[in-house]
Amino acid sequence: MKNSVLLLILSVLMIFACSELEEEKETGYLTLNISQSTGIKADVEITDFTIRIIDGRADMLKERLSNLPDQIALPVGTYIIEVYSMDFSDPKFEMPFYFGRTTVVIEAGETKEASLVCSQGNAGIKVVWSNDFSTLYRTYQAHINCNEGYLNYSSTETRTGYFLPGTVFITIFADGQTINGGTITLDARDMATATLRPKSTPSGSLSIDISIDETVNNRELEVIVDPEYTGPNSETNPYTIAQAIGRQGENSVWITGYIAGSKPSAGYDFVTGVWQATNIVLVDDIAETDDNKCIFVELGTGTYRNNLNLIANPDNLHRKIIIKGNLLTYYSRAGLRNLTGYSFQ
């Protein structure tokens, strides 16, 4: 009897021991080595940053760096490590944010070091009005918008606005005129200064000089703005898709393009052939596949959805259409919404 009890106790202890060994085998450890690139402001404290440890699509950990232990225990697996100074999703004044990312593989019983370099993750634009600009116009402001939102720069605005990397659209409003300022493609760490100065010409045309701070990404850009150009705005003279992309925010305008597909429920691969009834996508070139060169059209309900969606009307694919609505962001891309008219060419 005593031998049986002893064997039972030994068996239980062995089970616990094996469980502990198995648990130890399935766990590894992570240490962090975080540095900062040039260009980060001196008053920014990395210890105030947030760390995310991501397993697939799920957050394993999200915590302030100053609250972390020297070693982080993690189950065996592959992780994405992100460190960032703040959540930044839409344009803001005076809000640079800093970001670093790496991937690490955690192995059983081993300690792995994740090395991250944090650098500026967004781009800044400062608008400067030349001294002689006020002699040509009494009131003026600049509107800079992107897929995530917009900022208004008044004639007295001196702050730097920050945007996520990508294309921004410049519009100048001067004495009641709406002037298309074109587009700028920004990369992370770009710090652009847009200087608006009037040319000494009889037409009073404007030019925008864009310079990039050489302490970050060094690029040279120039955008020419013509105040005489108001653009087509009628059913017989509609905007092209390229023009419409650069004039987001305007209402009751006609645009023309080819129906190239529709945005699927996920992603932007609008030429998959898996159509959605809620939208169509217009392009200038029927072979276009770049979602940044398209207009996403919200069909709403009723007549427009019934007559234009590709599920019910597959023959509409690749037809050229003239359509009227408001140029408003849709699915985080250049869009046309609140439709009020259309016809096929």
N, C-alpha and C positions, 0 to 999 in steps of 0.2 A: 504493500500500500504506500509506504514511504517512498519507494522507488518510483511508483507511478506519479505521485504528487511532484517529486523532484523533476521527473521528465516533463511534466506539464508546465512547470515553472520555467524550465530551460527552453521549452518550445516557444512559450510566450515571449521570453526575453529575446530569442533569436528573431522572432517575427518583428518586434520593435526595432531591433538592431538593423535588420535588413531594410525596414521601412525608412529608417534614418539615413542609411547608406544610399538607398535609392533616391531619397529626397536631395541628399547632398550631390549625387551624380547629376541630377536634373536642374541644378542651380549653378549659375555663374555670377560674376561680379563685374560692375562697371565703375570706372573712375573717369572723371572729366578733365580735359585740358583745354581751356577756353582762352583764346587770345583775341585781340581786336586789331583790325586793319587801320591804316592811316585814314584820317577823315572823320573819325568818331569824335564828337565833342568832348572836351576835357571834363565837363561836369557830368558825363554819363557814367553811372556805376553799373558794371556788368553784374554785380551781385544782386541788383534789382531786376535782372532779366528773368524771364520765365523759361523753363525747360519743358519740352514735351518728349516723351518716349513713346513711340507709336509701334504697335505690333499689328501689321496689316493695316486695317482702317480704324482700329480701336486704340484709344489712349490707355497705355499702361500706367503712365504717370504724367501729371501736369502740376508743377510746383515752382515756387520761387527758388532761384539758385541758392540764396542765403540760407534756406531751410533744409538743404540736402545734407546727408551724411557724407563722409569721405568716400565710402563705397556704397553702391546701390546693388542690392541683390535682385537678380532677374532670372526667370525661367530660361532654359536653353532655347535659343532661337535667334532670328535676325530682326533687328530693330532700326527704325529711323529715329535719329536724335535731332531735335530742333531746339535752338535757343533764340529767343527774340525779345526785343525791348518792350513791345506793346502790340496789341491787336490793331492792324491798320487795313481797312478795306475800302474806304471812300476818301476822296481828296480832302485835305485839311491844310490850313495855314500853319506854318512853323511846327510841323510834326514829322521830322525825319524818324525813320525807324530802322533798327539794326537787326540783322538776322544771320544765322549760321545753321548749316545742316550737314549731317554725315550719316553713314550707315555703319553699324557694328554687328558682328556675329558673336553672341554669347555662347561659350562652351562650358560644359560641366566642370565645376570645381576650379575654373580659371578666372583670372582678373584681366579684363580688357580695358584699354584706355581709348576713349573717344576724343579725338582732337578736332576742335571746331574753331574756325576763324569767323568772327562776326564783322560784317561790313554793312554799309547802308543798303537797304533793300528797296527803297523807293527813289524817286527822282524829283528834283525841285525846279520850279520855274518862278523867276522873279520878273515882273513887268516894270520897265522903266520908260517913262514918258519924257521925250526930249523937251528942252526949255522952250523951243519955238512951236511946239505942238498946239499950245493954247491960243496962239495967234490965228490958227486956221480953224479951230473948232472951239465952241463955247463949252459944250458938255461932251464927255467921252468916257467910255469904260471898255474893258476887255472881258470877254466871257470865254473861259477855257474849260472844255468838257471832255470826258472820256466815258468808257463803258460803265464805270463805277459811279459817276456823278460829275459835278462841275464846281468851279469856283468863279466868283465875280471879282475882278480887279477894278476898283474905282480909280478915278484920276489921282487920288491921294494915297492909294494902297502901296505900301513899301515892303510888306511882308513877302516871304517866299511861300508859295503854295506847293504842296507835295502830292504826287500822283504815283500810282503803281506803274511799273514799266509797261509800255505799250504806246498806242497812238492817241494823241490828244488833238482836239479840234479848236482852232482859234477863231473867234468872231469879235469884231470891233463894232461898237455902237457909238456913233459920233453925229451929234446934231440931227438925230432922227434917222440917219442912214444905218443900214446893216451891211457891214463889209466883211466878206469872207476872207479870213486870214490864213486859210490853208491848214495843214496838219504838221505835226512834229512827232517823230517816233523817238521815244525816250527809253533808255536802258537804265537799269539800277545804277545808282551812284552819279548819274548825270545831274549837274547843277547848271541850269540854263538861265541866262539873262536875256530877255526879249526887249530890245530897245526900239520903240516906235518913234519914227521921225518922219515928218512930211518932206517930200521932195520939192525943190524949187522949180516946179513946172507949172505951166498954165492950167493944167487939169487938176492941180492940187493933189496928185496921187500920193499914196503913202508907201513907205517901205518899212518892214520890220527886220531889224538886224538881230540875229540870235547868236549869242556867244556862249561857250561852255567853260565853266571854271576848270582851269588846267590842273587843279589839285585832285580832281577826280577823273571822269572820262573826258578826254580832249577831242572834241568834234567841232566842225565849223558848219553852221547852217544859216541859210538866209531865206526868208519868206517875203514875197512881194504882195502887197495888198493894194487893190485898185478900187477906190470908192465909187468910181463910175459904174462898176459892174454890180448889178443887183440880181443877176441870174434869171433863168427862165422861170416863169411862175404861172403858166396857163396850160390848158389841156393840149393846145396846139404846139406849145413849146415847153415841154416838161423837163425837169431835172433828169440827168442821167443818174445811174446808181452811184458813181464816184462823186458826183456833185452832191447828191443827197446825203452821203456819208459825212461830208464836210459841213453840212448845214443842219445838223441835229438841233432840235429846239424850235424850229420853225413850224408853224401851223398852217393848215389848209393849202397844201402844195401838191402839185401833180408831179409824179415821177414815172419813169418808164424803164422797163427791163424785161429780161426773159425769166420765166418761171423755171427755176433749176431744181426744185425739190421742196422739201419741208424739213424743219428741224425735228429730229427724233426726240423721244422722251428724255434721253441722256446724251450728252455730247453735242457736237456741232457738225457731224457728218451728214449733211443735208441731202446728199445724192445717193443714199443707201438704197432707196426704193421702198423703204418701210415708212410709209407716209403717215403724217398726223393731220387730223381734220382742223386743228386749231390755227395753223399757220401755213404760209408759203414763203419761199426764199427767192428774191429777185437778184439778178446779176446783169452786168453789161455784156459779158462774154459767155455764151452758152456753155463753154468748157470750163468756166471758173469753178474752183473747188475751195478757195481760200475764204473762210468765214469772215475775215476782216475786210473783204472786198464785196460784201453782200448787204442787202437790206432784208431784215427779217420782218415779215408782214403779219400782224395779228389780225385774224379774220373775224374775231368777235362772234356774234350769233346772227342768225337770220339769213338774209339774202346773200351777203358776202361769203359767209361760210358755205352755204348751200351751193353756190355757183362756182366757187373758186377752189375749194379744198380738193386735193389730189386723190383722196380715197373715192369720193363720189364722182370726180371728173378727171380721170386719168389722162384724157386727151389734152388737158390743159398743160401738161408737162412740155416745156420748151416753147410754149407760145409767148409772143411778145405782148405785153399788157401796159396800158397807161392807167394809173390808179392814183386816187387822191386821198390824203389823210394828214395826220400830224407826225412830224419827224421826231419820234421819241424812242428812247432806248427800250429794247425788247429782248428778253433772254440775255441780258448783259452785252448786247451787241447793238450796232446801229439798226434802228427799226422804224417802221411806219405803223401807226395805230389810229384808232377812231376813224375808220374809213367812211368816205362820203360819196364816192363815185369811182367808176372804172369803165374801161372799154378795151377790147382786143384789137390789135393792129393786124 
